[in-house]
Amino acid sequence: MTAFVDTGFFVALLVERDQFNARAMKALDPKVRMVTSSLVINETISLLQARGLLSLALEYLRGVRSDANLSIVQVDAGLQTKAWELFHRWGGIGVNAVDCTSFAVMQQFHIRRALTFDRHFREAGFEAVC
């Protein structure tokens, strides 16, 4: 099985005091091939840095770049264009631009499941594992 990993899931795994930490830890499955985007990585490290967790952000960045079970999709012009089209559709209900990029990646790679706590993934027709 393949699952797309969203920012909130990464943060929940990394920050023990996060409200979703226990659920994220329970949802981790080494048999699941994980996919994320370069924008999710950027959003995660930026969020950690903004929370005063720069060391954790740097440790996370080193880890994801060498994780054999995680594929990082680099967002190219085609994916970005699709994401902006999706933003026109979903932006009005609060879906942000990074999530629209995630939806575009999931559509391109035929990924139906997401490791996320964000209800917008369900609203967009994906299965949220957490």
Residue pairs with C-beta under 8 A, 6 or more apart in sequence:
1 29
1 31
1 32
1 33
1 113
2 32
2 33
2 34
2 35
2 109
2 111
2 113
3 32
3 33
3 34
3 35
3 111
3 113
3 114
3 115
3 129
4 34
4 35
4 36
4 102
4 105
4 106
4 111
4 113
4 114
4 115
4 116
4 126
5 34
5 35
5 36
5 40
5 70
5 114
5 115
5 116
6 36
6 40
6 99
6 102
6 114
6 115
6 116
6 117
6 118
6 121
7 40
7 43
7 44
7 47
7 98
8 20
8 116
8 117
8 118
9 20
9 24
9 27
9 115
9 116
9 117
9 130
10 36
10 40
10 44
10 60
10 64
11 18
11 44
11 47
11 48
12 18
12 19
12 20
12 21
12 23
12 24
12 117
13 21
13 24
13 25
13 28
14 48
14 53
14 56
14 60
15 21
15 48
15 51
15 53
15 56
18 24
20 117
20 130
23 117
23 130
24 115
24 130
27 115
27 129
27 130
30 69
32 115
33 69
33 71
34 67
34 69
34 70
34 71
34 115
35 70
35 71
35 72
35 73
35 105
35 109
35 111
36 64
36 70
36 71
36 72
36 73
36 102
37 72
37 73
37 74
37 75
37 79
37 98
37 101
37 102
37 105
38 72
38 73
38 74
38 75
39 75
39 98
39 101
39 102
40 98
40 102
41 61
41 64
41 72
43 98
44 57
44 60
45 57
45 58
45 60
45 61
46 57
48 54
48 56
48 57
48 60
49 57
64 70
64 72
65 72
73 79
73 105
73 109
75 83
75 101
75 105
79 101
79 104
79 105
79 108
80 101
80 104
82 104
82 107
82 108
83 97
83 100
83 101
83 103
83 104
84 97
84 100
86 95
86 100
86 103
86 104
87 95
87 97
87 100
90 99
90 100
90 103
90 120
90 123
90 124
91 97
91 100
93 120
93 123
94 120
95 103
95 120
95 123
95 124
99 118
99 120
99 121
102 114
102 121
103 121
103 124
103 126
105 111
106 112
106 114
106 126
111 126
112 126
112 127
113 126
113 127
113 128
113 129
114 121
114 126
114 127
114 128
114 129
115 129
115 130
116 128
116 129
116 130
117 128
117 130
118 128
119 128
121 128
122 128
